[in-house]
Amino acid sequence: MSVETTEKRATEKQAGEGAGKDTVLVIASTGAANLASVSTMCRRLGVTSLVTSEPSVIEEADYALLPGVGAFGSAMSRLKETGLDEAFKRRVAQKKPTMGICLGMQLFCESSEEGPGIKGLGIVPAHVASLDLSMPLPQLGWNYVSPYVSEGQSMESREGRSFVRPGWAYFANSYAIESIPEGFVGTVCIYGKPFVASLELWEGRNSRAPYLLLCQFHPELSGAWGLDLVARWINAGEKALDPKGNSKGANVAKL
């Protein structure tokens, strides 16, 4: 079966049935990502995954993911060569549910210390900097994600309440954003010094989930906590998890 036929069928399926019935998570092919773990996570959630480098498929998807393992410069070059950079800019401007993981999160920023002179997508007004040089790099392993509430905010307000809940997440990074930009909701971690673990943009206070969810950690490698995060974001929570957070259609214990 051709790529075009696969993409067409997946697009028709998500347009006709919508999230919650046969959800399709469209994953950008950047040439700098290990997609096996993401695909496995989707199977355990009962979600269809589709990997593509076609800009129109990314732009029209109900849910799109920009993954990434590798270097900032080469990944941005790949996005520009395929036109995926503009596709992601357009879908975020339309407030369509979009997620970025690890390097994928960093690509949404303006620039990175890892790639001097190379422009990112520019959706997040931030510069990606090296983690604490006194610490072993890259950071490989588990770290605790905590909510961040600035002065004058309340944990009960939309501005002070993060969709990403406190918990242990798996990281594999040498670079990160140092502070949460204005207008974003986020969480933080400490690795020698604080860095941003996640960022969110919301359409309104009554929204159920952020339309832009960026994770410096790897939710697909973060056990039941990461599975719960993605399940809630793609509105598959009722299907994938019972009220106690146990998986109905996935073996959470083996994540």
Long-range contacts (C-beta under 8 A, 24 or more apart in sequence): 3-52, 3-54, 6-50, 7-50, 7-52, 7-54, 7-57, 10-48, 10-50, 10-57, 11-57, 11-60, 11-61, 13-48, 14-61, 14-62, 15-62, 18-62, 19-62, 19-63, 19-234, 19-235, 19-236, 20-235, 20-236, 20-238, 20-239, 22-48, 23-47, 23-48, 23-62, 23-63, 23-234, 23-235, 23-236, 24-48, 24-49, 24-50, 24-61, 24-62, 24-63, 25-49, 25-50, 25-61, 25-63, 25-64, 25-65, 25-234, 26-50, 26-52, 26-57, 26-58, 26-61, 26-63, 26-64, 26-65, 27-51, 27-52, 27-64, 27-65, 27-67, 28-52, 28-53, 28-58, 28-64, 28-65, 28-66, 28-67, 28-79, 28-84, 28-88, 28-104, 29-53, 29-82, 30-66, 30-67, 30-68, 30-70, 30-75, 30-78, 30-79, 30-84, 30-104, 31-70, 31-74, 31-75, 31-78, 32-68, 32-69, 32-70, 32-71, 32-74, 32-75, 32-78, 32-103, 33-67, 33-68, 33-69, 33-70, 33-103, 33-104, 34-67, 34-69, 35-67, 37-218, 37-220, 37-221, 38-65, 38-67, 38-101, 38-220, 40-220, 41-219, 41-220, 41-226, 41-227, 41-230, 41-255, 43-250, 44-227, 44-240, 44-247, 44-249, 44-250, 44-251, 44-252, 44-255, 45-227, 45-230, 45-231, 45-234, 45-236, 45-239, 45-240, 45-249, 45-250, 46-236, 46-239, 46-240, 46-249, 46-250, 47-234, 47-236, 53-82, 53-84, 55-82, 55-83, 55-84, 55-86, 55-87, 56-87, 58-84, 58-87, 58-88, 58-91, 59-87, 59-90, 59-91, 61-91, 61-96, 62-96, 62-97, 63-97, 63-98, 63-99, 63-234, 64-88, 64-91, 64-96, 64-97, 64-98, 64-99, 65-98, 65-99, 65-100, 65-101, 65-104, 66-98, 66-99, 66-100, 66-101, 66-104, 66-107, 66-108, 67-100, 67-101, 67-102, 67-103, 67-104, 68-100, 68-101, 68-102, 68-103, 68-104, 68-105, 68-106, 68-107, 69-102, 69-103, 69-172, 70-103, 71-103, 71-114, 71-115, 72-103, 72-106, 72-107, 72-112, 72-114, 72-115, 72-118, 72-120, 72-128, 72-175, 73-114, 73-115, 73-118, 75-103, 75-107, 76-107, 76-115, 76-118, 76-119, 76-120, 79-107, 79-121, 85-121, 88-121, 88-123, 89-121, 89-122, 89-123, 92-123, 92-201, 92-211, 92-212, 95-203, 95-211, 96-211, 97-209, 97-211, 97-213, 97-233, 97-234, 98-211, 98-212, 98-213, 99-212, 99-213, 99-214, 99-215, 99-230, 99-233, 100-213, 100-214, 100-215, 101-215, 101-217, 101-218, 101-219, 101-220, 102-172, 102-173, 102-215, 102-216, 102-217, 102-218, 103-173, 104-214, 105-177, 105-198, 105-199, 105-214, 105-215, 105-216, 106-175, 106-176, 106-177, 106-216, 108-212, 108-214, 109-177, 112-175, 113-175, 114-174, 114-175, 123-212, 124-177, 124-181, 124-184, 124-199, 124-214, 125-181, 125-182, 126-177, 126-178, 126-179, 126-181, 126-196, 127-177, 127-178, 128-175, 128-176, 128-177, 129-175, 129-176, 129-177, 129-178, 130-174, 130-175, 131-173, 131-174, 131-175, 131-176, 131-191, 131-192, 131-193, 131-195, 132-191, 132-192, 132-193, 134-192, 135-191, 135-192, 137-174, 138-172, 138-173, 138-174, 139-171, 139-172, 139-173, 139-174, 139-191, 140-171, 140-172, 141-170, 141-171, 142-168, 142-169, 142-170, 142-171, 143-168, 143-169, 143-171, 143-189, 143-190, 143-191, 143-197, 143-217, 144-168, 144-169, 144-189, 145-169, 145-187, 145-188, 145-189, 145-197, 145-198, 145-217, 146-187, 146-188, 146-189, 146-197, 147-187, 148-180, 148-186, 148-187, 148-188, 150-180, 158-185, 158-202, 158-205, 159-185, 160-185, 161-185, 162-186, 162-187, 162-198, 162-200, 163-200, 163-209, 163-210, 163-213, 163-229, 163-232, 163-233, 164-197, 164-198, 164-200, 164-213, 164-215, 164-229, 165-225, 165-228, 165-229, 167-222, 167-225, 168-222, 168-223, 168-225, 169-197, 169-215, 169-217, 169-218, 169-219, 169-222, 169-225, 169-226, 170-217, 170-218, 170-221, 170-222, 170-223, 170-226, 171-216, 171-217, 171-218, 172-218, 173-216, 176-216, 177-216, 185-210, 189-216, 208-235, 209-233, 209-235, 222-255, 223-252, 223-255, 224-252, 224-253, 224-255, 226-255, 227-252, 227-255
